[in-house]
Amino acid sequence: MYTAGGTAAGCAGCAGAGCEADGGAPVMAYVGAGGGDYAQEVTYKFVGCGQGEFDVVSERQTRPACLFIGGCVGFVLLFAVMVLLLIPTPTTTTTVLTTTLPYDCNAGLSNWQAGWSIAKKGWCCQNQKKGCPPPPTPPRPPAPPPKPPPTPPPPQPPTPQLPFDCNAGFANWQAGWSVPKKVWCCAHGGKGCTTPPPPPPPPPQPPTPSLPFDCNAGFANWQAGWSVPKKGWCCAHGGKGCTTPPPPPPPPPPTPSLPYDCNAGFANWQSGWSVQKKAWCCQNGGKGCPPDVSGCTSAPYDCEAGFANWKAGWSEPKKDWCCRHTGKGCTTTPCPTAR
């Protein structure tokens, strides 16, 4: 009998790969004389539950060339990795990509209510305030309750009936009226009086409004006896009880001063006065007038000019000067003056 020169299938997984080769086909060997023909017989032996099965396994051989080639390749790969690690890495720039918006809120904005989707309306309203639904209309206030009908005015009380008619029988009242009618008509209508009726009483005078304080009462000891409100009221309305003297009245407004004093420096007016002062004093005061060509001092005013309307058209200095020198423009009868 011949047996295969193999091992169990459970050990087949432990054989190495790559540099191992199959040992060839199984070889038949002579195992005894008179055995007849050669035949392969495989025998299996149970070795326990879960211990695998028997199978024919080829023997593997290790080749030294494969080991050498594998070692060279590994060395080359290790050298290449070291070279790559020693080479400095180039500087890289990072480009920030802009984020694309999910919706263009300007496209179709004129017809957003019918043309935009619900998602676009919500996104554009939240991020760009476009496509927002209009705010809800506030509910209308409830109608006011109907006004109640106006209350009718109360009925007028009946006019009281007079006990007597003073017009009936007045022509013969002395003999025809009774005493109660005479008395009543005399008191209420002035008729049937045996004596002239008294004049009606005058209407009562309206009460004068009472002042809150009497500023004369207790004035001798007002500082200690008067209250603070009474002091303030009497000081403001009666000038009494003032803790401080009342402020003096404001001074009258100052009268406008003349621009020049025509009496100051008149003795040396030709060289001491300015041109403006000479002109002003000559026109308004008759002083400082320049001499004429002949050497005589010219008159400051022409009393013939405007004499027809001197009352309204002449100034007061001109009236005074013309009255004193020519007897014109005088408000009163001038005294005779010699020129």
SVG drawing of the C-alpha trace seen along z (x, -y; Angstrom):
<svg xmlns="http://www.w3.org/2000/svg" viewBox="-118 -196 139 207">
<polyline fill="none" stroke="black" stroke-width="0.4" points="0.0,0.0 1.2,-3.5 0.5,-6.7 0.8,-10.3 3.7,-12.2 1.7,-15.2 0.5,-16.8 -2.9,-17.7 -4.9,-20.5 -4.9,-22.4 -1.2,-23.1 -1.5,-24.3 -2.3,-27.9 1.1,-28.1 3.1,-27.7 4.9,-30.9 4.1,-32.6 6.3,-34.4 9.7,-32.6 8.3,-29.0 7.6,-26.7 5.7,-23.5 7.8,-20.3 6.1,-18.7 3.5,-16.0 3.3,-13.3 5.7,-10.3 4.6,-6.7 7.0,-4.4 7.1,-0.5 6.0,0.7 6.0,4.4 6.3,7.4 3.3,9.0 1.2,6.0 -0.1,5.9 -0.6,2.7 0.2,-0.7 -2.8,-2.7 -3.0,-5.8 -4.9,-5.3 -5.8,-8.1 -6.6,-7.2 -8.4,-9.6 -8.3,-9.5 -10.7,-11.3 -8.9,-13.4 -11.7,-15.1 -14.5,-17.6 -13.2,-20.9 -9.7,-19.5 -10.0,-19.9 -9.8,-17.3 -7.1,-15.5 -6.0,-16.7 -3.1,-16.3 -0.6,-19.2 2.3,-19.8 5.7,-20.5 7.2,-24.0 10.8,-25.0 12.5,-28.3 14.5,-30.0 17.5,-32.1 17.2,-34.4 13.9,-35.6 15.2,-36.5 18.1,-38.5 15.8,-40.3 13.3,-41.1 16.1,-42.5 17.4,-44.7 14.0,-46.1 13.4,-46.9 16.7,-48.7 16.0,-50.8 12.5,-51.7 14.0,-52.6 16.6,-54.9 14.0,-56.6 11.9,-57.3 14.9,-58.8 15.7,-61.1 12.1,-62.3 12.1,-63.1 15.3,-65.1 14.1,-67.3 12.5,-70.5 8.8,-70.8 7.8,-73.8 5.6,-76.5 2.0,-76.1 -0.6,-78.8 -4.2,-78.1 -6.9,-79.8 -10.1,-80.4 -13.0,-79.4 -16.0,-81.7 -19.2,-80.1 -21.8,-80.2 -25.1,-81.5 -28.0,-79.1 -30.3,-81.8 -30.0,-85.0 -32.4,-87.3 -32.3,-90.0 -33.4,-87.6 -37.2,-87.8 -37.7,-90.2 -40.4,-92.1 -42.6,-88.9 -41.3,-87.2 -44.8,-86.4 -45.7,-84.1 -42.3,-83.2 -40.2,-82.3 -40.4,-79.0 -41.2,-78.8 -37.6,-77.8 -36.2,-80.9 -38.7,-83.2 -37.7,-82.0 -33.9,-82.2 -34.0,-85.6 -36.3,-87.0 -34.1,-85.7 -30.7,-86.7 -31.4,-89.8 -34.8,-91.0 -36.4,-90.4 -39.4,-88.4 -40.8,-88.7 -44.6,-88.3 -46.4,-91.4 -47.1,-91.8 -50.5,-90.5 -53.2,-93.2 -54.2,-93.8 -57.8,-92.9 -60.3,-95.6 -61.4,-96.9 -64.9,-95.9 -67.6,-98.3 -68.6,-100.6 -71.9,-99.7 -74.8,-101.7 -75.4,-104.9 -78.4,-104.8 -81.3,-107.0 -81.1,-110.4 -82.9,-110.8 -86.0,-112.9 -86.0,-116.1 -88.1,-115.9 -91.5,-117.3 -91.9,-120.9 -93.6,-121.3 -97.1,-122.8 -97.3,-126.5 -98.7,-127.2 -102.1,-128.8 -102.3,-132.3 -104.8,-132.6 -106.2,-135.9 -106.5,-137.6 -105.4,-141.2 -106.7,-142.4 -110.3,-141.2 -112.5,-143.8 -109.7,-146.3 -112.0,-149.2 -114.1,-148.7 -111.4,-147.0 -112.2,-149.1 -115.8,-147.8 -115.6,-144.6 -112.4,-143.0 -112.1,-141.0 -109.5,-141.9 -107.3,-138.9 -107.3,-139.8 -106.5,-143.4 -103.6,-142.3 -102.2,-139.8 -102.6,-142.0 -101.0,-144.9 -98.0,-142.7 -97.5,-141.0 -98.8,-143.3 -99.0,-146.7 -102.7,-146.9 -105.5,-147.3 -103.3,-149.0 -105.0,-151.3 -101.6,-153.0 -98.9,-153.4 -96.8,-150.3 -93.3,-150.5 -90.5,-150.6 -89.0,-147.2 -85.9,-146.4 -82.6,-147.0 -80.9,-143.9 -78.3,-142.4 -74.8,-143.6 -72.5,-140.8 -70.1,-139.8 -66.6,-141.2 -64.0,-138.5 -62.2,-138.2 -58.4,-138.6 -56.4,-135.6 -54.5,-137.7 -55.1,-141.0 -51.8,-142.8 -52.7,-145.4 -53.5,-142.9 -50.4,-142.2 -48.1,-144.3 -46.4,-145.6 -45.0,-142.1 -45.0,-140.7 -41.5,-139.2 -42.4,-136.9 -46.2,-136.7 -46.8,-136.3 -46.5,-133.0 -44.2,-132.5 -47.2,-132.5 -48.6,-135.7 -45.2,-137.4 -44.8,-136.4 -48.4,-137.5 -48.3,-140.8 -44.8,-141.6 -46.0,-141.0 -49.4,-142.7 -49.0,-145.3 -45.2,-145.9 -45.4,-144.8 -43.6,-141.9 -40.7,-141.8 -37.7,-140.1 -35.5,-142.0 -36.1,-145.5 -37.9,-145.5 -35.6,-146.1 -35.4,-149.7 -37.2,-150.6 -35.1,-150.3 -33.3,-153.5 -34.8,-155.4 -33.2,-154.7 -30.3,-157.0 -31.0,-159.8 -29.0,-159.5 -25.8,-161.6 -24.8,-164.0 -21.9,-163.0 -20.0,-166.2 -19.9,-168.9 -19.8,-172.1 -18.8,-174.2 -15.7,-172.2 -12.7,-173.6 -14.6,-176.3 -11.9,-178.9 -9.5,-176.9 -12.0,-175.2 -10.2,-176.0 -7.1,-173.9 -8.4,-171.7 -11.6,-170.3 -11.8,-167.6 -13.5,-168.0 -16.5,-165.9 -17.0,-167.9 -16.7,-171.2 -19.4,-170.1 -21.7,-168.7 -21.4,-171.7 -21.8,-174.1 -25.0,-172.4 -26.5,-171.7 -25.1,-174.4 -24.0,-177.2 -20.4,-176.9 -17.2,-176.0 -18.4,-177.0 -15.6,-177.7 -15.2,-181.3 -16.3,-182.3 -14.0,-183.5 -14.3,-187.1 -13.0,-186.4 -16.4,-186.7 -17.9,-183.8 -20.8,-182.3 -24.1,-181.8 -24.6,-178.2 -28.2,-178.1 -30.1,-179.5 -33.2,-180.9 -34.8,-181.4 -34.5,-177.8 -37.6,-175.9 -39.3,-178.7 -42.7,-177.8 -42.6,-174.6 -40.2,-175.6 -42.4,-174.1 -42.1,-170.6 -39.0,-170.8 -36.4,-172.8 -34.4,-171.3 -34.6,-172.8 -31.0,-174.3 -32.0,-175.9 -35.2,-177.3 -33.4,-178.7 -30.6,-180.2 -32.9,-181.8 -35.2,-183.1 -32.3,-184.8 -30.6,-186.2 -33.4,-186.7 -36.6,-186.6 -37.9,-183.6 -38.9,-180.2 -39.8,-181.5 -42.3,-179.5 -43.1,-182.6 -42.8,-186.3 -39.1,-187.0 -37.4,-189.8 -35.9,-192.4 -32.2,-191.6 -29.6,-193.7 -27.4,-192.0"/>
</svg>
